[in-house]
Amino acid sequence: MNRIVLLGIGLLVVGVSIAFVLLISFPGMMFGGCTDVGVPEGEGQGVDIIGVEDGNLLYTPDGANECSITLLVVLTPVGLIAVGTGLVLSPKVTEN
């Protein structure tokens, strides 16, 4: 296996690991914060993306509380996975 493929596999592992940790910590998420308005369990309206403000992704996990997470934290695993996939597939593309 050449070094480019190994680097790609490493980036994929890191990207998937970060994404997995973010999903496990939902809705609070690492590097983010939520308001707590004390809505009783089951009375929420579902997860929704509110928008982007000042470099933060705003979302609501239950329809009442508002949470924010830095956009860089959300986009980092996506970028690592995309670059890692490209590096893993690049030798296969150049072969053909």
JOWOKA-V157960 format. One record per helix or strand of 2 or more residues. SS is the DSSP state (2 for helix, 1 for strand). FROM is the first residue (numbers start at 1). TO is the last residue. Records with the same first field share a line. If there is no record, write none. Layout:
# JOWOKA-V157960
SS->FROM-TO / FROM-TO
This chain:
# JOWOKA-V157960
2->3-24 / 71-95
1->32-34 / 48-53 / 56-60 / 67-70
